[in-house]
Amino acid sequence: MNVTRTPLPVKRALKKLGADLRDARRRRRIPVALAAERAGISRGTLSKIEKGEEGVSIGAYAKILFVLGMIDRLAELSDPGLDTLGLELETESLPKRIRIPKEKGEA
């Protein structure tokens, strides 16, 4: 069986995201049980999210972001206007010259 390891930057990002969501929940003074109930997920799933564990569905993250009033940030994750690398790559591939096409019959 071929098992792929999760890259360290991914693990770090999940840990940070989990800690940030835990802090956001605490700042709002929402207990774990109530946050999980409002999100329609189990307390165990919320615990996994807040610990930054792998394997939690994106839907569970979306639900807790909604409960915390932060769902708009999820929608912005891959916004084309915020994709600096994609915009740079696109700019690099633009043509150097733009020529007016010749009409048929012209030499």
GROMACS elastic network, one bead per residue, 0.5 to 0.9 nm:
[ bonds ]
;  ai    aj funct       b0    kb
    5     8     6  0.88317   500
    6     9     6  0.84629   500
    6    10     6  0.66349   500
    6    11     6  0.67827   500
    6    54     6  0.87373   500
    7    10     6  0.53983   500
    7    11     6  0.65660   500
    7    12     6  0.88974   500
    8    11     6  0.50404   500
    8    12     6  0.61672   500
    8    13     6  0.85699   500
    9    12     6  0.50776   500
    9    13     6  0.60895   500
    9    14     6  0.86426   500
   10    13     6  0.50799   500
   10    14     6  0.62081   500
   10    15     6  0.86364   500
   11    14     6  0.52118   500
   11    15     6  0.62248   500
   11    16     6  0.86601   500
   11    52     6  0.75316   500
   11    53     6  0.80692   500
   11    54     6  0.77904   500
   12    15     6  0.51171   500
   12    16     6  0.61575   500
   12    17     6  0.85161   500
   12    52     6  0.82777   500
   13    16     6  0.51421   500
   13    17     6  0.60078   500
   13    18     6  0.84825   500
   13    52     6  0.80715   500
   14    17     6  0.50302   500
   14    18     6  0.60064   500
   14    19     6  0.85264   500
   14    49     6  0.82259   500
   14    50     6  0.88541   500
   14    51     6  0.81486   500
   14    53     6  0.69223   500
   14    54     6  0.74875   500
   15    18     6  0.51428   500
   15    19     6  0.61568   500
   15    20     6  0.85387   500
   15    49     6  0.85874   500
   15    50     6  0.76377   500
   15    51     6  0.61506   500
   15    53     6  0.72338   500
   16    19     6  0.51040   500
   16    20     6  0.59971   500
   16    21     6  0.85174   500
   16    50     6  0.88706   500
   16    51     6  0.87613   500
   16    52     6  0.70933   500
   17    20     6  0.50670   500
   17    21     6  0.61112   500
   17    22     6  0.85525   500
   17    49     6  0.82222   500
   17    50     6  0.75924   500
   17    51     6  0.87966   500
   17    52     6  0.67186   500
   18    21     6  0.51612   500
   18    22     6  0.61450   500
   18    23     6  0.86144   500
   18    47     6  0.88658   500
   18    48     6  0.81278   500
   18    49     6  0.53602   500
   18    51     6  0.54365   500
   18    53     6  0.81658   500
   19    22     6  0.50381   500
   19    23     6  0.61503   500
   19    24     6  0.85670   500
   19    49     6  0.86004   500
   19    50     6  0.55951   500
   19    51     6  0.67349   500
   19    52     6  0.73071   500
   20    23     6  0.50897   500
   20    24     6  0.61111   500
   20    25     6  0.86272   500
   20    50     6  0.79203   500
   21    25     6  0.61421   500
   21    26     6  0.85738   500
   21    49     6  0.81001   500
   21    50     6  0.63524   500
   21    64     6  0.82701   500
   21    65     6  0.78783   500
   21    68     6  0.82998   500
   22    25     6  0.51510   500
   22    26     6  0.62108   500
   22    27     6  0.86384   500
   22    47     6  0.89222   500
   22    49     6  0.85049   500
   22    50     6  0.54317   500
   22    51     6  0.85230   500
   23    26     6  0.50437   500
   23    27     6  0.60534   500
   23    28     6  0.85882   500
   23    50     6  0.89670   500
   24    27     6  0.51379   500
   24    28     6  0.63553   500
   24    29     6  0.87193   500
   24    68     6  0.71268   500
   25    28     6  0.51984   500
   25    29     6  0.63360   500
   25    30     6  0.55869   500
   25    31     6  0.75969   500
   25    32     6  0.80824   500
   25    35     6  0.77229   500
   25    67     6  0.89391   500
   25    68     6  0.65908   500
   26    30     6  0.60081   500
   26    31     6  0.74061   500
   26    32     6  0.88658   500
   27    30     6  0.78082   500
   28    31     6  0.89579   500
   28    68     6  0.78169   500
   30    33     6  0.83397   500
   30    34     6  0.64494   500
   30    35     6  0.61052   500
   30    68     6  0.89592   500
   31    34     6  0.53751   500
   31    35     6  0.61819   500
   31    36     6  0.86058   500
   32    35     6  0.51987   500
   32    36     6  0.60630   500
   32    37     6  0.84990   500
   32    43     6  0.65899   500
   32    46     6  0.74418   500
   32    47     6  0.81195   500
   33    36     6  0.52370   500
   33    37     6  0.60989   500
   33    38     6  0.86417   500
   33    42     6  0.82122   500
   33    43     6  0.59939   500
   33    46     6  0.89120   500
   34    37     6  0.50122   500
   34    38     6  0.60731   500
   34    39     6  0.84846   500
   34    43     6  0.89094   500
   35    38     6  0.52045   500
   35    39     6  0.61173   500
   35    40     6  0.85206   500
   35    41     6  0.86216   500
   35    43     6  0.83329   500
   35    46     6  0.81517   500
   35    64     6  0.72458   500
   35    67     6  0.68655   500
   35    68     6  0.83022   500
   36    39     6  0.50808   500
   36    40     6  0.59741   500
   36    41     6  0.51210   500
   36    42     6  0.56853   500
   36    43     6  0.54397   500
   36    44     6  0.86886   500
   36    45     6  0.80574   500
   36    46     6  0.62047   500
   36    64     6  0.75506   500
   36    67     6  0.88879   500
   37    40     6  0.50607   500
   37    41     6  0.63115   500
   37    42     6  0.72083   500
   37    43     6  0.79661   500
   38    41     6  0.79056   500
   38    63     6  0.84504   500
   38    64     6  0.81946   500
   38    67     6  0.65618   500
   39    42     6  0.85818   500
   39    60     6  0.77334   500
   39    62     6  0.87908   500
   39    63     6  0.50502   500
   39    64     6  0.54786   500
   39    65     6  0.86439   500
   39    66     6  0.76347   500
   39    67     6  0.61010   500
   40    60     6  0.84601   500
   40    63     6  0.75023   500
   40    64     6  0.87609   500
   41    44     6  0.81735   500
   41    45     6  0.63370   500
   41    46     6  0.69844   500
   41    60     6  0.68879   500
   41    63     6  0.81144   500
   41    64     6  0.85233   500
   42    45     6  0.51790   500
   42    46     6  0.64418   500
   42    47     6  0.86065   500
   43    46     6  0.50430   500
   43    47     6  0.60583   500
   43    48     6  0.86210   500
   44    48     6  0.62249   500
   44    49     6  0.86539   500
   45    48     6  0.50136   500
   45    49     6  0.62236   500
   45    50     6  0.86588   500
   45    56     6  0.72371   500
   45    60     6  0.77748   500
   46    50     6  0.61727   500
   46    51     6  0.85581   500
   46    60     6  0.81043   500
   46    61     6  0.86749   500
   46    64     6  0.79595   500
   47    50     6  0.51397   500
   47    51     6  0.61338   500
   47    52     6  0.86002   500
   47    53     6  0.87824   500
   48    51     6  0.50785   500
   48    52     6  0.61442   500
   48    53     6  0.52480   500
   48    54     6  0.79729   500
   48    55     6  0.88426   500
   48    56     6  0.72482   500
   49    52     6  0.51440   500
   49    53     6  0.61425   500
   49    54     6  0.82802   500
   49    56     6  0.68014   500
   49    60     6  0.82313   500
   49    61     6  0.72282   500
   50    53     6  0.77868   500
   52    56     6  0.88696   500
   53    56     6  0.70854   500
   54    57     6  0.88089   500
   56    59     6  0.83208   500
   56    60     6  0.67916   500
   56    61     6  0.76727   500
   57    60     6  0.53632   500
   57    61     6  0.67737   500
   57    62     6  0.88201   500
   58    61     6  0.50665   500
   58    62     6  0.61436   500
   58    63     6  0.86754   500
   59    63     6  0.61867   500
   59    64     6  0.87661   500
   60    63     6  0.51346   500
   60    64     6  0.64058   500
   60    65     6  0.85993   500
   61    64     6  0.53387   500
   61    65     6  0.61065   500
   61    66     6  0.85793   500
   61    74     6  0.89402   500
   62    65     6  0.50664   500
   62    66     6  0.61306   500
   62    67     6  0.87197   500
   62    70     6  0.88545   500
   62    71     6  0.64725   500
   62    74     6  0.71529   500
   63    66     6  0.50631   500
   63    67     6  0.63336   500
   63    68     6  0.87356   500
   63    71     6  0.80035   500
   64    68     6  0.62105   500
   64    69     6  0.85849   500
   64    70     6  0.84626   500
   64    71     6  0.82917   500
   65    68     6  0.50854   500
   65    69     6  0.61419   500
   65    72     6  0.84523   500
   65    73     6  0.83643   500
   65    74     6  0.77918   500
   66    69     6  0.50220   500
   66    70     6  0.57159   500
   66    72     6  0.83033   500
   67    70     6  0.76051   500
   67    71     6  0.81351   500
   68    71     6  0.77567   500
   69    72     6  0.79926   500
   70    73     6  0.57983   500
   70    74     6  0.75229   500
   71    74     6  0.54111   500
   71    75     6  0.69031   500
   72    75     6  0.52229   500
   72    76     6  0.65328   500
   73    76     6  0.51286   500
   73    77     6  0.66137   500
   74    77     6  0.54272   500
   74    78     6  0.84640   500
   75    78     6  0.72572   500
   75    79     6  0.73090   500
   76    79     6  0.50255   500
   76    80     6  0.88053   500
   76    82     6  0.79153   500
   77    82     6  0.81333   500
   77    83     6  0.88052   500
   78    81     6  0.84567   500
   78    82     6  0.71246   500
   78    83     6  0.66640   500
   79    82     6  0.53826   500
   79    83     6  0.64453   500
   80    83     6  0.50955   500
   80    84     6  0.83352   500
   80    86     6  0.77503   500
   80    87     6  0.79647   500
   81    84     6  0.76160   500
   81    87     6  0.78392   500
   82    85     6  0.88837   500
   82    86     6  0.88384   500
   82    87     6  0.84075   500
   83    86     6  0.53139   500
   83    87     6  0.61251   500
   83    88     6  0.86390   500
   84    87     6  0.50776   500
   84    88     6  0.61015   500
   84    89     6  0.86032   500
   85    88     6  0.50890   500
   85    89     6  0.61758   500
   85    90     6  0.85267   500
   86    89     6  0.51171   500
   86    90     6  0.60518   500
   86    91     6  0.85444   500
   87    90     6  0.50198   500
   87    91     6  0.60892   500
   87    92     6  0.86153   500
   88    91     6  0.50856   500
   88    92     6  0.62155   500
   88    93     6  0.87899   500
   89    92     6  0.51222   500
   89    93     6  0.64335   500
   89    94     6  0.89808   500
   90    93     6  0.52840   500
   90    94     6  0.65760   500
   91    94     6  0.53748   500
   91    95     6  0.89705   500
   92    95     6  0.84159   500
   93    96     6  0.87225   500
   94    97     6  0.87819   500
   95    98     6  0.67050   500
   99   102     6  0.87547   500
  102   105     6  0.84960   500
  102   106     6  0.66492   500
  102   107     6  0.83573   500
  103   106     6  0.59127   500
  103   107     6  0.89595   500
  104   107     6  0.83735   500
